[in-house]
Structures are given as structure tokens and as C-alpha cells.
Amino acid sequence: MLFSISFYLFSLLLSYLDCTRYRIPNVTIIALTFLLIPFGFLENQINFYSFIIPLLILSFFVIMLFIMPKMILGGGDIKYMMVIGLYLEPLLFPLFLISTGITQMFFLIYYQNLKKRKTSPMAPAMFLAVVISEVLFNLNIYPF
């Protein structure tokens, strides 16, 4: 219970900060990580795969930054995605990635067409994708 509550509270804060300041503070990501790890172990929510997914995410984005150094994705988004990888069940992560792409597309349409900005915050889209993934999983819609 504390595992999910801490994730959701900090994710709301990160979403707000990303929408208003386009920044994801390192101190908030570190605090969230230091809360998730002990709560996850206490509630048996974290296992070996919980640490593999964030390492795979980090490896992927390091390679992508070497290939495309002018990529628009910010470092805070990558760190937040790593924390999401720690939080989510490994089975839910593919659904999360698909949901993130779809929600980010709607955020981009909104920010580019209505707010006339070139970029949009990604943390709210990722947070919404986590919510969608968990709801579909709890309703037994995913996995099929």
C-alpha cells in the first residue's frame, strides 16, 4: 500500500513540475527511489526483474544518445522512466510503453496546436500511462 501511495504522490508532484517548469528535479527522483525500494521489499512488490528493467532502460537511452546526440528527450524523463520500471510489474511494462506513446501523442497535439509550443512535458503522459496499465491489469483486460 505504501509502495503505491508513495509512487502516486511523487508522480503527481513530478507531473505538476514538468507541466509548469519543464523540469524533473533529481532530488525528487532520488527521494521517490529511496521510498520505493524499502516499501517494495516490505510489501513483496520488488523482485530481481524490478532492477533489470531500469538497467535495460538506462542502457537503451545511453545507446540512443550516442546514436542521436540531439535527441529531444530530457534526462529527467529517462530517470523517471527508470523509476517506473522499478515500480511496475515486468509484465505491464510493454503495455506502459505503448500507452506512453499514445498519451504523449495527445499531449503533443495539445501543446503544439493549442498552446503553440514545440515541446510538451512527458512526465504526465508517463504517469497517465502507468495508471492506464494498472487499471487494465486490475480489470483483467491485460494480459489477454
C-alpha positions in Angstrom: 0.0 0.0 0.0 2.8 2.5 0.9 4.6 1.4 -2.2 1.8 2.6 -4.5 0.9 5.6 -2.4 4.4 7.0 -2.4 4.7 6.4 -6.2 1.4 8.1 -6.9 2.1 11.1 -4.7 5.5 11.7 -6.1 4.3 11.1 -9.6 1.6 13.8 -9.2 4.3 16.2 -8.0 6.6 15.3 -10.9 3.8 15.8 -13.4 3.0 19.2 -12.0 6.6 20.3 -12.0 7.1 19.0 -15.6 4.0 20.8 -16.8 4.8 24.1 -15.1 8.6 24.2 -15.2 9.6 21.6 -17.8 11.9 20.1 -15.1 12.0 16.9 -13.2 14.2 17.6 -10.1 16.8 15.0 -9.3 16.1 15.3 -5.6 12.5 14.2 -6.1 13.5 11.2 -8.3 16.1 10.2 -5.6 13.5 10.6 -2.8 11.0 8.5 -4.7 13.5 5.8 -5.4 14.6 5.7 -1.7 11.0 5.3 -0.7 10.1 2.7 -3.3 12.9 0.3 -2.6 12.2 -0.3 1.1 8.4 -0.2 0.7 8.7 -2.6 -2.2 10.7 -5.1 -0.2 8.4 -4.8 2.8 5.3 -5.4 0.6 7.0 -8.0 -1.7 6.4 -5.8 -4.7 10.1 -5.7 -5.8 12.0 -8.7 -7.2 15.1 -9.3 -9.3 13.4 -8.2 -12.5 12.4 -4.9 -10.9 16.1 -3.9 -11.1 16.8 -5.4 -14.5 14.2 -3.2 -16.3 15.7 0.1 -15.1 19.1 -1.1 -16.2 17.8 -2.0 -19.6 16.1 1.4 -19.9 19.4 3.2 -19.0 21.4 1.1 -21.5 18.9 1.8 -24.3 18.9 5.5 -23.8 22.7 5.7 -23.4 23.0 3.9 -26.8 20.3 6.2 -28.3 22.1 9.3 -27.0 25.3 8.1 -28.7 23.5 7.5 -31.9 21.3 10.7 -31.9 23.0 13.2 -29.6 20.4 16.0 -30.4 17.5 13.8 -29.2 14.8 16.0 -27.5 14.1 13.6 -24.7 15.4 15.0 -21.4 17.4 13.4 -18.7 14.6 13.7 -16.1 12.2 11.8 -18.3 14.7 8.9 -18.6 15.3 8.8 -14.8 11.5 8.9 -14.2 11.0 6.0 -16.7 13.7 4.1 -14.8 11.7 4.6 -11.5 8.6 3.5 -13.3 10.4 0.4 -14.4 11.2 -0.2 -10.8 7.6 0.3 -9.8 5.7 -1.6 -12.5 5.4 -5.3 -12.8 7.6 -6.5 -15.6 4.5 -7.9 -17.4 3.0 -4.4 -17.5 6.0 -2.6 -18.9 5.2 -3.3 -22.6 1.7 -2.0 -22.1 3.1 1.0 -20.3 5.4 1.8 -23.3 2.5 1.6 -25.8 0.3 3.7 -23.5 3.0 6.3 -23.1 3.4 6.6 -26.9 -0.4 7.2 -27.3 -0.8 9.6 -24.4 2.3 11.5 -25.4 0.9 11.9 -28.9 -2.2 13.6 -27.4 0.0 15.8 -25.2 2.0 16.9 -28.2 -1.1 17.7 -30.2 -2.5 19.7 -27.3 0.8 21.6 -26.6 1.7 22.2 -30.3 -1.8 23.2 -31.6 -3.4 24.9 -28.7 -0.5 26.2 -26.6 1.7 26.8 -29.6 4.8 25.2 -28.0 7.3 23.0 -29.8 7.7 20.5 -26.9 5.4 19.0 -24.3 6.0 17.6 -20.8 6.5 13.8 -20.8 6.1 13.0 -17.1 2.3 13.5 -17.1 2.0 11.2 -20.1 4.1 8.5 -18.5 2.2 8.8 -15.2 -1.1 8.5 -17.1 0.2 5.5 -18.9 1.1 3.9 -15.6 -2.5 4.5 -14.4 -3.9 3.1 -17.6 -1.7 0.0 -17.4 -2.6 -0.7 -13.8 -6.3 -0.2 -14.4 -6.3 -2.6 -17.4 -4.3 -5.2 -15.4 -6.7 -4.9 -12.4 -9.7 -5.3 -14.6 -8.2 -8.4 -16.1 -8.1 -6.9 -19.6 -4.3 -7.2 -19.9 -2.7 -9.7 -20.3 -5.2 -11.4 -22.6 
